[in-house]
């Protein structure tokens, strides 16, 4: 009997062993054939699954014999369903799964519009994303150039030698720039220092166009641009870049990082420099007066400033427990701006930035999360007198922000975001005192906010939000939001809604008292008696997905009450003031298509109008385009060519100037002020880039900027500052 029982157990053991197998596999990139890290592999209908390691390998233990469907997914790659048969024999099936990067970005995860993670196609508020893949194809190392080439309706002009943004009719003071959700200090001519953004450290850039004051407060009337930086994904990863270009352009960068069971850590360091260059007028700037007269200015030369900067950015994330994650990061940035010419041999501007932050994420439950964060960012400016080896501090902007946010995902697709925020803005500048001495001003804002997302039906999502800000000078402001998304079909989605907005006048607009030495000399005066701007903003968008082609149309309208701008109080005084109501209307149409696995196309156009009439400074029309092509000749070493370009429509700028007029009765000549017009022609700029993968994880980059050598007829505030055709070549190594 004992022998019979042993035989039964032996036979049963063989059967059980034969019916449960160990499945091994590897996930590879369809183009490079390299392993992909952190890919989720699950067996549908079971609880079994695995995550691929840094070489792309995965193992699933104890899988019974039978036919299964494996679900394979990873951020940035297409989802796949793979049929797999597990045999009854005592074998360990080994499978290889090839994934291709997402052709269209609708399945990417974004966070800016709702402050919670959502697939781009499911975000109820219209959001645009620029992926790391797109940035790599274009090989743009300057954040400003990326925005101008990639986004229609965005233009940068030369304001006193500094870049000045206009996005769909809104200037820099209406556009909120964030890095990983945190504000950036450094308001210079209503802009950030765009050189601070390390393009090689960007995971993706999320753009929410239109007012988002209900979540982000003041300055978020024209839109929010959130730069999401990269985190390590492998046990060990490192890389280095070098690039050389025209005007003595030099870029060097190194990064190293690790991801472990305890968390992750990485460090990036970079150095960039470029010499100043000279723009020479080919035609005189001409002012056309209403009476037919014209004034032609002499041909001039304008230096565009060069720079030399370097930065160091460490970041550490620690998984304290299954529920608590901590992240700390810091940054140091230095830039020396050389204005060029004789001035550049004597005086340069030096900028210093210090930043640091701490964030804690606590998982209360699978449905509830609590996040607490604090961030500090300080941006200083000095005049450096080279011959004396001395520097003079002329500007300091420091910002502190503390935020607590609670999120709760309920059943039936309902979610809640609620939070409280403290923000302090401190500014010191020589422009605050007419005698040139430095003075400090500050403002504080306390805010509470909430936003709820309701899945009212399978096809209909509603979002309502409310924020209350208490400003230390402008008291309380309530900002509502109501948005909706309706999916008529899985391929056709419509979004629309209303958002209130407000903008407190900046410290510069409130307290400036400065004599401007140029243009004959005039005084610029702030105004502490101004009202905060309020706005009502409406938007409507439609998105049609045709598999590998996505068509998006969007229109938005903003009515701004008590708009803040400058007025000439008299011939030698400019005053900040509420100039009345203004409205801005913009329309945008874009088409993105993955024509083949190797060929993709993106085209977008925008039209912008406002009611400012002759005070308007926007270009009413612009269009962008980009073609990326992977040449299938060398297997995993296939080269990539990218051609991108942008066209800006013409515009007229109006002003008031003095001309000589003759009195009809007395015949005496006298100086009178008359309105004039300056016409700026439309123009196009294009860039061609080439990338060739090489052995040993190297990539060769080369390209031509301003391919057709466009140069403006004359240099002014609203003309291009391109030096003409330029070239670059670089080498990138990544392990």
C-alpha positions as CSV (number, residue, x, y, z in Angstrom):
1,X,0.0,0.0,0.0
2,X,2.8,2.4,0.9
3,X,4.5,1.7,-2.5
4,X,1.2,2.5,-4.3
5,X,0.8,5.8,-2.3
6,X,4.4,6.8,-3.1
7,X,3.8,6.1,-6.8
8,X,0.7,8.2,-6.8
9,X,2.5,11.1,-5.1
10,X,5.4,10.8,-7.6
11,X,3.2,10.8,-10.6
12,X,1.1,13.7,-9.2
13,X,4.3,15.6,-8.5
14,X,5.4,15.1,-12.1
15,X,2.1,16.3,-13.4
16,X,2.1,19.4,-11.2
17,X,5.6,20.2,-12.2
18,X,4.7,19.8,-15.8
19,X,1.7,22.0,-15.5
20,X,3.4,25.0,-13.9
21,X,6.1,26.6,-15.8
22,X,8.7,29.4,-15.4
23,X,8.3,32.0,-18.2
24,X,11.3,34.1,-19.2
25,X,11.3,36.9,-21.7
26,X,12.9,40.1,-22.9
27,X,11.4,43.4,-24.0
28,X,13.3,45.2,-26.7
29,X,13.0,48.5,-28.6
30,X,11.8,47.8,-32.1
31,X,14.3,50.2,-33.6
32,X,17.4,50.0,-31.4
33,X,16.9,46.3,-30.4
34,X,18.0,47.3,-26.9
35,X,16.3,46.2,-23.7
36,X,13.6,48.4,-22.2
37,X,13.6,48.9,-18.5
38,X,10.4,49.1,-16.3
39,X,8.0,47.5,-18.7
40,X,4.9,46.0,-17.1
41,X,4.1,42.4,-18.3
42,X,0.8,41.0,-16.9
43,X,-1.2,37.8,-17.8
44,X,-4.8,38.8,-18.4
45,X,-7.3,36.9,-16.2
46,X,-4.7,36.2,-13.5
47,X,-2.8,38.1,-10.8
48,X,0.6,37.1,-12.2
49,X,3.0,39.6,-13.8
50,X,6.5,41.1,-13.7
51,X,8.5,44.2,-14.4
52,X,11.4,44.1,-16.8
53,X,14.9,44.8,-15.5
54,X,17.4,47.3,-16.9
55,X,18.4,44.8,-19.7
56,X,14.7,44.3,-20.6
57,X,14.4,40.8,-19.0
58,X,11.5,39.6,-17.0
59,X,10.5,36.3,-15.3
60,X,7.0,35.0,-14.3
61,X,7.0,32.0,-12.0
62,X,4.4,29.2,-11.6
63,X,2.3,29.6,-14.7
64,X,0.0,26.7,-15.4
65,X,-0.2,25.2,-18.9
66,X,-2.7,26.8,-21.3
67,X,-3.2,29.6,-23.7
68,X,-2.9,33.2,-22.3
69,X,-2.8,36.8,-23.4
70,X,0.1,38.9,-22.1
71,X,-0.6,42.6,-21.6
72,X,2.6,44.6,-22.1
73,X,2.8,48.4,-21.4
74,X,5.4,51.1,-20.7
75,X,5.3,54.9,-20.7
76,X,6.3,56.2,-24.1
77,X,5.7,52.9,-25.9
78,X,2.7,51.4,-27.5
79,X,0.6,48.9,-25.5
80,X,0.6,45.3,-26.8
81,X,-1.4,42.1,-26.3
82,X,0.6,39.0,-27.0
83,X,-0.9,35.4,-27.2
84,X,1.4,32.9,-25.4
85,X,0.9,29.2,-25.1
86,X,2.4,27.5,-22.0
87,X,3.2,23.8,-22.8
88,X,2.6,20.9,-20.5
89,X,6.1,19.7,-20.9
90,X,8.7,20.6,-18.3
91,X,10.1,23.5,-20.3
92,X,10.6,27.2,-19.6
93,X,9.3,29.2,-22.5
94,X,11.5,32.2,-23.5
95,X,9.8,34.9,-25.5
96,X,11.0,38.2,-27.0
97,X,8.6,41.1,-27.3
98,X,9.3,44.1,-29.5
99,X,7.8,47.5,-28.6
100,X,7.8,50.7,-30.7
101,X,7.6,54.2,-29.2
102,X,4.2,55.8,-29.3
103,X,3.6,57.4,-32.7
104,X,1.1,59.8,-31.3
105,X,1.4,61.1,-27.7
106,X,-2.2,60.7,-26.7
107,X,-1.3,57.7,-24.4
108,X,1.3,59.7,-22.5
109,X,0.7,60.6,-18.8
110,X,0.4,64.3,-18.0
111,X,-0.3,66.1,-14.7
112,X,-0.4,69.9,-15.2
113,X,-4.1,70.4,-16.2
114,X,-5.5,68.5,-13.2
115,X,-2.5,68.2,-10.8
116,X,-3.2,64.4,-11.0
117,X,-1.9,61.8,-13.4
118,X,-4.1,61.4,-16.5
119,X,-3.6,60.0,-20.0
120,X,-3.3,62.9,-22.4
121,X,-6.4,61.6,-24.3
122,X,-8.4,61.5,-21.1
123,X,-7.5,64.9,-19.7
124,X,-10.8,67.0,-19.7
125,X,-8.8,70.3,-20.2
126,X,-7.1,70.8,-23.5
127,X,-3.3,70.1,-23.0
128,X,-0.4,69.9,-25.4
129,X,2.7,67.9,-24.7
130,X,6.2,68.1,-26.2
131,X,7.9,64.7,-25.6
132,X,11.6,64.0,-25.0
133,X,11.6,62.2,-28.3
134,X,10.4,65.3,-30.2
135,X,13.1,67.4,-28.4
136,X,15.8,64.8,-29.4
137,X,14.6,64.8,-33.0
138,X,14.9,68.6,-33.3
139,X,18.2,68.7,-31.3
140,X,17.3,72.1,-29.8
141,X,19.4,73.0,-26.8
142,X,17.7,76.3,-26.1
143,X,14.3,76.3,-24.4
144,X,13.3,79.5,-26.1
145,X,14.0,78.1,-29.6
146,X,12.0,75.0,-28.8
147,X,8.9,77.0,-27.9
148,X,9.2,79.2,-30.9
149,X,9.7,76.3,-33.4
150,X,7.1,73.9,-31.9
151,X,4.2,76.2,-30.9
152,X,2.3,78.4,-33.3
153,X,1.3,81.7,-31.8
154,X,4.6,82.0,-29.8
155,X,7.1,84.6,-30.7
156,X,10.2,86.0,-29.0
157,X,11.2,89.6,-29.6
158,X,14.2,91.7,-28.5
159,X,13.3,93.9,-25.6
160,X,16.3,95.8,-24.4
161,X,18.6,92.9,-25.4
162,X,16.4,90.4,-23.5
163,X,14.1,87.8,-25.0
164,X,10.4,88.8,-24.6
165,X,7.7,86.1,-25.1
166,X,4.2,86.6,-26.7
167,X,2.0,83.5,-26.5
168,X,-1.3,83.7,-28.3
169,X,-1.7,87.4,-27.6
170,X,-0.4,87.3,-24.0
171,X,3.0,88.6,-22.8
172,X,5.3,87.0,-20.3
173,X,3.5,88.3,-17.2
174,X,0.5,86.3,-18.2
175,X,2.3,83.0,-18.8
176,X,3.3,80.9,-15.8
177,X,6.5,78.8,-16.1
178,X,7.0,75.8,-13.8
179,X,9.7,73.2,-13.3
180,X,8.2,70.0,-11.9
181,X,5.3,72.1,-10.8
182,X,7.3,74.8,-9.0
183,X,7.5,78.5,-10.0
184,X,10.7,80.0,-11.4
185,X,12.2,83.2,-10.0
186,X,13.9,85.7,-12.3
187,X,11.3,88.2,-13.7
188,X,13.4,90.1,-16.2
189,X,11.2,92.2,-18.6
190,X,8.3,89.9,-17.5
191,X,10.2,86.7,-18.6
192,X,12.2,84.0,-17.0
193,X,15.8,83.2,-17.8
194,X,15.3,80.7,-20.6
195,X,18.9,79.5,-20.4
196,X,18.2,78.0,-17.0
197,X,16.3,75.1,-18.6
198,X,18.5,72.1,-19.4
199,X,16.9,70.6,-22.5
200,X,18.8,67.3,-22.2
201,X,17.2,66.8,-18.8
202,X,13.6,67.3,-19.9
203,X,11.2,64.3,-19.9
204,X,8.3,66.2,-21.4
205,X,6.9,69.7,-21.5
206,X,3.2,70.2,-20.8
207,X,1.4,73.3,-22.1
208,X,-2.1,74.2,-20.9
209,X,-3.2,77.1,-23.0
210,X,-5.7,79.6,-21.6
211,X,-6.5,80.5,-18.0
212,X,-5.7,78.1,-15.2
213,X,-5.9,80.5,-12.3
214,X,-8.3,78.1,-10.4
215,X,-5.3,75.8,-9.8
216,X,-2.3,78.1,-10.1
217,X,-3.4,81.6,-9.1
218,X,-1.9,84.8,-10.5
219,X,0.1,84.9,-13.8
220,X,-1.8,81.8,-15.1
221,X,-4.2,83.8,-17.4
222,X,-2.5,83.2,-20.7
223,X,-1.4,79.6,-19.9
224,X,0.9,77.3,-17.9
225,X,4.1,75.7,-19.3
226,X,5.3,72.9,-17.0
227,X,8.8,71.4,-17.6
228,X,8.9,67.9,-16.3
229,X,12.5,66.7,-15.7
230,X,13.9,63.2,-16.0
231,X,14.4,60.6,-13.3
232,X,16.7,57.6,-13.5
233,X,15.2,54.4,-14.7
234,X,18.2,52.0,-14.5
235,X,20.4,50.7,-11.8
236,X,23.2,52.8,-13.2
237,X,23.0,55.3,-16.1
238,X,25.3,58.0,-17.3
239,X,25.8,60.2,-20.3
240,X,27.8,63.0,-21.8
241,X,27.2,65.5,-24.6
242,X,29.4,67.9,-26.5
243,X,28.4,70.3,-29.2
244,X,30.1,73.1,-31.2
245,X,28.5,75.7,-33.5
246,X,28.7,79.0,-35.2
247,X,29.5,82.2,-33.2
248,X,31.7,80.0,-31.0
249,X,28.8,78.1,-29.6
250,X,30.0,75.4,-27.1
251,X,27.8,73.0,-25.0
252,X,29.1,70.4,-22.6
253,X,27.0,68.2,-20.3
254,X,27.4,65.3,-18.0
255,X,24.8,63.3,-16.1
256,X,24.9,60.3,-13.8
257,X,22.1,58.5,-11.9
258,X,20.9,55.4,-10.3
259,X,17.6,53.7,-9.4
260,X,17.6,51.3,-6.5
261,X,15.1,49.6,-4.2
262,X,15.5,52.5,-1.8
263,X,14.7,55.1,-4.5
264,X,16.8,57.1,-7.0
265,X,19.5,59.7,-7.3
266,X,21.0,61.7,-10.1
267,X,23.2,64.7,-10.9
268,X,23.4,66.8,-14.0
269,X,26.1,69.4,-14.8
270,X,26.3,71.6,-17.9
271,X,28.4,74.4,-19.4
272,X,27.2,76.5,-22.4
273,X,28.6,79.5,-24.1
274,X,28.2,81.6,-27.2
275,X,29.9,84.8,-28.4
276,X,27.9,88.0,-29.1
277,X,27.1,88.7,-32.7
278,X,26.3,91.8,-34.8
279,X,23.2,92.5,-36.8
280,X,23.6,95.1,-39.6
281,X,20.6,96.9,-41.1
282,X,20.1,96.4,-44.8
283,X,17.4,99.0,-45.1
284,X,16.5,101.9,-42.9
285,X,13.7,101.6,-40.3
286,X,11.0,103.8,-41.7
287,X,8.2,105.6,-39.8
288,X,5.1,106.3,-42.0
289,X,3.0,109.2,-40.8
290,X,-0.7,109.7,-41.4
291,X,-0.1,112.8,-43.6
292,X,2.1,110.8,-45.9
293,X,5.4,111.9,-44.5
294,X,8.0,109.4,-43.6
295,X,11.1,109.4,-41.4
296,X,14.0,107.1,-42.3
297,X,16.5,106.3,-39.6
298,X,20.2,105.9,-40.5
299,X,21.4,102.3,-40.9
300,X,22.5,101.0,-37.6
301,X,24.2,98.0,-36.1
302,X,22.9,96.0,-33.1
303,X,24.8,93.6,-30.9
304,X,22.9,90.5,-29.7
305,X,24.4,89.5,-26.4
306,X,26.5,86.4,-25.9
307,X,26.6,84.3,-22.8
308,X,28.6,81.9,-20.7
309,X,26.7,79.8,-18.2
310,X,27.0,76.6,-16.1
311,X,24.7,74.7,-13.8
312,X,24.7,71.8,-11.3
313,X,21.5,70.1,-10.3
314,X,21.4,67.2,-7.8
315,X,18.2,65.2,-7.0
316,X,17.5,62.4,-4.6
317,X,14.3,60.4,-4.0
318,X,13.9,58.0,-1.1
319,X,11.2,55.3,-0.6
320,X,11.0,55.5,3.2
321,X,8.3,52.9,3.2
322,X,5.6,51.5,0.9
323,X,3.5,54.5,1.7
324,X,6.0,57.4,2.1
325,X,8.3,58.8,-0.6
326,X,10.6,61.8,-0.1
327,X,12.3,63.8,-2.7
328,X,14.8,66.6,-2.3
329,X,16.5,68.6,-5.1
330,X,18.7,71.6,-5.5
331,X,20.3,73.7,-8.1
332,X,23.0,76.2,-8.8
333,X,23.2,78.3,-12.0
334,X,25.6,81.0,-13.1
335,X,25.5,83.1,-16.3
336,X,27.6,85.9,-17.6
337,X,25.9,88.0,-20.3
338,X,28.2,89.8,-22.7
339,X,26.4,92.7,-24.4
340,X,29.0,92.8,-27.2
341,X,31.0,95.5,-28.8
342,X,32.9,98.2,-26.7
343,X,30.4,97.9,-23.9
344,X,31.2,94.2,-23.5
345,X,34.8,94.9,-22.9
346,X,34.0,97.0,-19.9
347,X,30.8,95.8,-18.2
348,X,29.0,92.4,-18.3
349,X,26.0,91.2,-16.4
350,X,26.3,88.2,-14.0
351,X,23.4,86.2,-12.9
352,X,23.3,83.7,-10.0
353,X,20.4,81.3,-9.2
354,X,20.1,79.2,-6.1
355,X,17.2,76.7,-5.7
356,X,16.1,73.9,-3.5
357,X,13.0,72.0,-2.6
358,X,11.7,69.1,-0.5
359,X,8.6,67.1,-1.3
360,X,6.8,64.3,0.7
361,X,4.2,62.0,-0.9
362,X,2.2,59.9,1.5
363,X,-0.1,57.1,0.3
364,X,-2.9,57.1,2.8
365,X,-4.6,54.3,0.8
366,X,-4.8,53.1,-2.8
367,X,-7.4,55.9,-3.4
368,X,-6.0,58.7,-1.2
369,X,-2.7,60.6,-1.4
370,X,-1.3,63.5,0.5
371,X,1.6,65.7,-0.8
372,X,3.4,68.4,1.1
373,X,6.2,70.4,-0.6
374,X,8.3,73.5,0.0
375,X,10.5,75.2,-2.6
376,X,12.9,78.1,-2.6
377,X,14.2,79.9,-5.7
378,X,16.4,83.0,-5.8
379,X,17.8,84.9,-8.8
380,X,20.4,87.6,-8.5
381,X,21.9,90.0,-11.0
382,X,25.2,91.9,-10.8
383,X,26.9,94.4,-13.0
384,X,30.5,93.2,-13.3
385,X,33.1,95.9,-14.1
386,X,35.8,93.9,-15.8
387,X,38.6,96.4,-15.7
388,X,38.1,97.0,-12.0
389,X,37.3,93.3,-11.2
390,X,34.3,94.6,-9.1
391,X,30.6,93.8,-9.2
392,X,27.5,95.7,-8.1
393,X,24.3,94.0,-7.2
394,X,21.3,95.5,-9.1
395,X,18.6,92.9,-8.8
396,X,17.4,90.1,-6.5
397,X,14.2,88.1,-6.9
398,X,13.5,85.4,-4.3
399,X,10.4,83.2,-4.1
400,X,9.2,80.8,-1.4
401,X,6.3,78.5,-1.9
402,X,4.7,75.9,0.5
403,X,1.9,73.7,-0.7
404,X,-0.2,70.9,0.8
405,X,-2.4,68.9,-1.5
406,X,-4.8,66.0,-0.9
407,X,-6.2,63.8,-3.7
408,X,-8.9,61.2,-3.5
409,X,-10.1,58.9,-6.3
410,X,-13.7,57.7,-5.6
411,X,-15.7,55.0,-7.3
412,X,-17.3,55.6,-10.7
413,X,-14.5,57.8,-11.9
414,X,-15.0,60.7,-9.5
415,X,-11.8,62.4,-8.1
416,X,-11.1,65.3,-5.8
417,X,-8.1,67.6,-5.5
418,X,-7.9,70.0,-2.6
419,X,-5.0,72.1,-1.3
420,X,-3.6,75.1,0.5
421,X,-0.7,77.3,-0.6
422,X,1.6,80.0,0.6
423,X,3.6,82.1,-1.8
424,X,6.1,84.9,-1.1
425,X,7.6,87.1,-3.8
426,X,10.5,89.4,-2.8
427,X,12.2,91.8,-5.3
428,X,15.1,94.2,-5.0
429,X,16.1,96.3,-8.0
430,X,17.7,99.6,-8.8
431,X,14.6,100.5,-10.7
432,X,12.6,101.1,-7.5
433,X,14.4,104.3,-6.7
434,X,14.9,107.2,-9.0
435,X,18.4,107.9,-7.6
436,X,19.5,104.4,-8.6
437,X,19.8,103.1,-5.1
438,X,18.5,99.6,-4.4
439,X,15.2,99.1,-2.6
440,X,13.2,96.0,-1.6
441,X,9.5,95.2,-2.0
442,X,7.6,92.1,-1.3
443,X,4.1,90.5,-1.5
444,X,2.5,87.4,0.0
445,X,-0.4,85.3,-1.2
446,X,-2.4,82.8,0.8
447,X,-4.6,80.4,-1.2
448,X,-6.9,77.4,-0.9
449,X,-8.2,75.5,-3.9
450,X,-10.2,72.5,-4.9
451,X,-11.0,70.8,-8.2
452,X,-13.3,67.9,-8.8
453,X,-13.6,65.6,-11.7
454,X,-16.9,63.8,-12.4
455,X,-17.4,61.0,-14.8
456,X,-21.1,61.5,-15.2
457,X,-21.4,59.0,-18.1
458,X,-19.1,56.8,-20.0
459,X,-18.6,59.6,-22.6
460,X,-19.1,62.7,-20.4
461,X,-16.6,64.2,-17.9
462,X,-17.2,67.4,-15.9
463,X,-14.6,69.4,-14.0
464,X,-15.4,72.1,-11.6
465,X,-12.8,74.1,-9.6
466,X,-12.6,77.0,-7.2
467,X,-9.7,78.9,-5.8
468,X,-9.5,81.7,-3.2
469,X,-6.4,83.9,-3.1
470,X,-5.7,86.5,-0.5
471,X,-3.0,88.9,-1.7
472,X,-1.2,91.1,0.9
473,X,-2.1,94.2,-1.1
474,X,-5.0,93.3,-3.4
475,X,-7.0,91.3,-0.8
476,X,-9.3,88.4,-1.7
477,X,-10.0,87.0,-5.2
478,X,-12.3,84.0,-6.0
479,X,-11.5,82.2,-9.2
480,X,-13.9,79.5,-10.6
481,X,-13.6,76.9,-13.3
482,X,-16.1,74.8,-15.1
483,X,-15.0,72.5,-17.9
484,X,-16.4,69.5,-19.7
485,X,-15.2,66.7,-22.1
486,X,-17.5,64.7,-24.3
487,X,-16.3,61.7,-26.3
488,X,-18.7,61.4,-29.1
489,X,-16.8,58.3,-30.3
490,X,-13.5,56.8,-29.2
491,X,-11.9,58.8,-32.0
492,X,-13.7,62.2,-31.6
493,X,-13.5,64.3,-28.4
494,X,-14.8,67.8,-27.7
495,X,-13.6,69.9,-24.7
496,X,-14.8,73.3,-23.6
497,X,-15.4,75.4,-20.6
498,X,-15.1,78.7,-18.7
499,X,-12.4,79.8,-16.3
500,X,-12.1,82.9,-14.3
501,X,-8.8,84.5,-14.0
502,X,-7.0,87.2,-12.1
503,X,-3.5,88.8,-12.1
504,X,-2.1,91.0,-9.3
505,X,0.1,93.7,-10.7
506,X,3.8,92.8,-10.4
507,X,6.1,94.4,-7.9
508,X,7.7,96.1,-10.8
509,X,4.4,97.6,-12.0
510,X,3.6,98.8,-8.5
511,X,6.9,100.4,-7.4
512,X,9.1,101.2,-10.3
513,X,10.7,104.7,-10.1
514,X,13.4,104.8,-12.7
515,X,14.9,107.2,-15.3
516,X,15.5,105.4,-18.6
517,X,18.6,107.0,-20.2
518,X,17.8,105.9,-23.8
519,X,15.5,107.4,-26.3
520,X,16.2,111.0,-25.1
521,X,15.6,110.0,-21.5
522,X,12.2,109.5,-19.7
523,X,10.9,108.5,-16.3
524,X,9.0,105.2,-15.7
525,X,6.7,105.3,-12.7
526,X,4.9,102.5,-11.0
527,X,1.4,102.9,-9.6
528,X,0.4,101.6,-6.1
529,X,-3.3,102.6,-6.7
530,X,-4.0,100.1,-9.5
531,X,-6.6,97.4,-9.3
532,X,-5.9,93.7,-9.9
533,X,-6.9,92.4,-13.3
534,X,-9.8,90.1,-13.6
535,X,-10.7,88.1,-16.6
536,X,-13.3,85.8,-18.0
537,X,-12.0,83.1,-20.3
538,X,-13.8,80.7,-22.6
539,X,-12.3,77.8,-24.6
540,X,-13.5,75.2,-27.0
541,X,-11.5,72.4,-28.7
542,X,-12.1,69.3,-30.8
543,X,-9.8,66.4,-31.3
544,X,-10.1,63.7,-34.0
545,X,-8.0,60.6,-33.8
546,X,-7.7,58.6,-37.0
547,X,-5.3,56.0,-35.8
548,X,-1.9,57.4,-36.8
549,X,-3.2,60.9,-37.5
550,X,-4.6,63.3,-34.9
551,X,-6.3,66.6,-35.8
552,X,-6.9,69.2,-33.1
553,X,-8.8,72.5,-33.4
554,X,-8.9,75.0,-30.5
555,X,-10.4,78.5,-30.0
556,X,-10.2,80.6,-26.9
557,X,-11.5,84.0,-25.9
558,X,-10.4,86.2,-23.0
559,X,-12.0,89.4,-21.6
560,X,-9.6,91.2,-19.3
561,X,-11.0,93.8,-17.0
562,X,-8.8,96.7,-15.8
563,X,-5.8,95.6,-17.9
564,X,-2.5,96.9,-16.6
565,X,-0.2,98.6,-19.1
566,X,1.9,101.7,-19.6
567,X,0.7,105.2,-20.6
568,X,2.5,108.3,-21.5
569,X,1.5,110.8,-18.8
570,X,3.4,113.5,-20.6
571,X,6.3,113.8,-23.0
572,X,8.9,112.5,-20.5
573,X,6.9,110.3,-18.1
574,X,5.6,106.8,-18.6
575,X,3.1,105.6,-16.0
576,X,1.8,102.1,-15.2
577,X,-2.0,102.2,-15.0
578,X,-5.3,100.3,-15.6
579,X,-6.0,101.2,-19.2
580,X,-9.5,99.6,-19.4
581,X,-10.9,96.3,-20.7
582,X,-9.2,94.2,-23.4
583,X,-10.1,91.0,-25.2
584,X,-7.9,88.4,-26.9
585,X,-9.2,85.9,-29.4
586,X,-7.1,83.0,-30.7
587,X,-7.7,80.0,-32.9
588,X,-5.3,77.1,-33.5
589,X,-5.4,74.1,-35.8
590,X,-2.9,71.3,-35.7
591,X,-2.3,68.0,-37.5
592,X,0.0,65.3,-36.3
593,X,0.5,62.1,-38.4
594,X,2.7,59.0,-38.2
595,X,2.6,58.4,-42.0
596,X,4.8,55.3,-41.7
597,X,6.9,53.7,-39.0
598,X,9.8,55.9,-40.2
599,X,8.0,59.1,-41.3
600,X,6.1,61.6,-39.2
601,X,4.6,65.0,-39.8
602,X,3.3,67.8,-37.7
603,X,1.7,71.1,-38.9
604,X,0.0,73.8,-36.8
605,X,-1.3,77.3,-37.4
606,X,-2.7,80.0,-35.2
607,X,-4.6,83.3,-35.7
608,X,-4.7,85.8,-32.9
609,X,-6.6,89.1,-32.7
610,X,-7.3,91.6,-29.9
611,X,-9.2,94.9,-29.5
612,X,-6.2,97.0,-28.6
613,X,-6.1,98.4,-32.1
614,X,-3.0,100.5,-32.7
615,X,-1.7,99.5,-29.2
616,X,-1.5,95.9,-30.3
617,X,1.9,94.3,-30.6
618,X,1.0,90.7,-31.7
619,X,1.6,89.0,-35.0
620,X,-1.9,87.9,-36.2
621,X,-0.8,84.7,-38.0
622,X,1.9,82.1,-37.6
623,X,2.4,78.5,-38.6
624,X,4.8,75.7,-37.7
625,X,5.8,72.5,-39.4
626,X,8.1,69.5,-38.7
627,X,9.0,66.4,-40.7
628,X,11.0,63.5,-39.0
629,X,12.3,60.7,-41.1
630,X,14.3,57.6,-40.1
631,X,16.3,56.3,-43.0
632,X,16.0,52.5,-42.9
633,X,19.5,51.5,-44.2
634,X,21.6,50.5,-41.2
635,X,19.4,48.4,-38.9
636,X,19.8,49.7,-35.3
637,X,22.1,52.5,-36.6
638,X,19.5,54.1,-38.9
639,X,20.0,57.9,-39.2
640,X,17.3,60.4,-38.5
641,X,16.6,63.6,-40.4
642,X,14.3,66.3,-39.0
643,X,13.2,69.4,-40.9
644,X,11.3,72.1,-39.0
645,X,10.2,75.6,-39.7
646,X,8.0,78.5,-38.8
647,X,6.4,81.3,-40.7
648,X,5.4,84.6,-39.0
649,X,2.9,86.9,-40.7
650,X,3.5,90.6,-41.2
651,X,2.5,93.2,-38.6
652,X,2.2,97.0,-38.2
653,X,3.4,98.7,-35.0
654,X,2.1,102.2,-34.2
655,X,3.6,105.0,-32.1
656,X,3.9,108.7,-31.7
657,X,6.8,110.8,-32.9
658,X,7.8,114.4,-33.6
659,X,7.9,115.7,-37.2
660,X,8.5,119.2,-38.6
661,X,5.3,120.9,-39.8
662,X,4.7,124.3,-41.4
663,X,2.0,126.6,-40.2
664,X,-0.2,127.5,-43.2
665,X,-0.9,131.0,-41.9
666,X,2.5,132.1,-40.7
667,X,4.8,129.8,-42.7
668,X,6.7,129.0,-39.5
669,X,8.1,125.5,-39.1
670,X,7.4,123.8,-35.8
671,X,7.7,120.4,-34.1
672,X,4.4,118.5,-33.7
673,X,3.6,115.0,-32.4
674,X,1.9,112.8,-34.9
675,X,1.1,109.1,-35.1
676,X,3.3,106.9,-37.2
677,X,3.4,103.3,-38.4
678,X,6.3,100.9,-38.8
679,X,5.7,97.8,-41.0
680,X,7.4,94.5,-40.2
681,X,7.4,92.0,-43.1
682,X,6.4,88.4,-42.6
683,X,9.3,85.9,-42.6
684,X,10.1,82.2,-42.3
685,X,12.9,80.4,-40.5
686,X,13.8,76.7,-41.0
687,X,16.2,74.3,-39.4
688,X,17.6,70.9,-40.6
689,X,19.0,68.4,-38.1
690,X,20.7,65.0,-38.6
691,X,21.4,62.3,-36.1
692,X,23.3,59.1,-36.6
693,X,23.5,56.3,-34.0
694,X,27.0,54.8,-33.7
695,X,28.5,51.8,-31.9
696,X,29.4,52.1,-28.2
697,X,26.2,54.0,-27.4
698,X,27.3,57.1,-29.3
699,X,25.1,59.4,-31.4
700,X,26.5,61.9,-33.9
701,X,24.4,65.1,-34.3
702,X,24.7,67.9,-36.9
703,X,22.5,70.6,-38.3
704,X,21.8,73.9,-39.9
705,X,19.8,76.7,-38.2
706,X,18.0,79.3,-40.4
707,X,18.5,77.0,-43.4
708,X,17.6,79.7,-46.0
709,X,19.7,82.4,-44.4
710,X,16.9,84.9,-43.5
711,X,18.0,88.2,-42.1
712,X,15.7,91.1,-41.1
713,X,15.9,94.3,-43.1
714,X,16.5,96.3,-39.9
715,X,16.8,95.5,-36.2
716,X,14.1,96.7,-33.8
717,X,12.0,95.4,-30.9
718,X,9.7,93.3,-33.2
719,X,12.2,92.0,-35.7
720,X,14.0,88.6,-35.7
721,X,17.3,88.5,-34.0
722,X,18.7,85.6,-36.1
723,X,22.2,86.1,-37.3
724,X,21.4,84.2,-40.5
725,X,22.5,80.7,-41.4
726,X,24.5,78.9,-38.6
727,X,25.8,75.4,-38.2
728,X,26.5,72.9,-35.4
729,X,27.9,69.5,-34.8
730,X,27.8,67.4,-31.6
731,X,28.4,64.0,-30.1
732,X,26.2,62.3,-27.4
733,X,27.1,59.2,-25.3
734,X,24.6,57.4,-23.1
735,X,25.0,54.3,-21.1
